């Protein structure tokens, strides 16, 4: 047994990062993860989305700044 957030994090990682481990040419991994979560798990709170994004994002600096996207 584990939390629903962990289940969603694993699901997001599989769909977003598992098949595409390289940095996107445009945007950031963080942005791609957030977009996927919004599309597939809109019921999550902002705090839950932030925890999941932070947990699975391999770019520990959080990704590129908004001005760079």
N, C-alpha and C positions, 0 to 999 in steps of 0.2 A: 504494500500500500504506500502511496505517496500523494503529495498534494496535486490538485488540479493544475496549478501553475507550472509545476514541474512537467506534467504530462503535456501541457500546451507548449512549453519551452522545447521539449524534445520534438514534438510535431513541427514546430516552426523551424527548428534547426534542420530537420530532415528535408523540409520543403524548400527552404531558402538557401541553406549553406552546404548541405551534404553533397549535392551534385555540382556545386559551383563555388569552390573554395577561394577563388581569386577575387581580388577587389574589383568592384564594378568600374567601368570606364567613366561613368557619370553617376554622381551621387555618392552614397556611402552604404556600407552594409547595414548600419544602424537604420538608415532610412528605408531600406528594403525590408528589414525585419519589422519595423513599425507599420509599414504599409500592409504587409501580410497579416499582422495581428489585427489591424483595423478591419481588413476585409473578411477575415475568418473567425475572429473572436471579438466582435464589437462590444460584447457584454462586459469585457474586462474594464476595470477602473484604470485611470491614467497611471496610478502607482503600480498596479500589477503589470501593465505594459512596460513600464520603465524597468521593473525588476527583471522581467523576462528578457528584454532587450539587452540589458547590462550583462545578464548571465551568459547569453549565447553569442554576443558580439565578440569576435576575436580581435577587433581593433580596440584595445584597452583605453585609447584616448577618446573613444566615443565616436570617431568618424570625423569627416571633414566639417568645417564650420558651415553654417547656413549661407554665408556670403560666397563660399567656394562652389556651392552646388548650382 
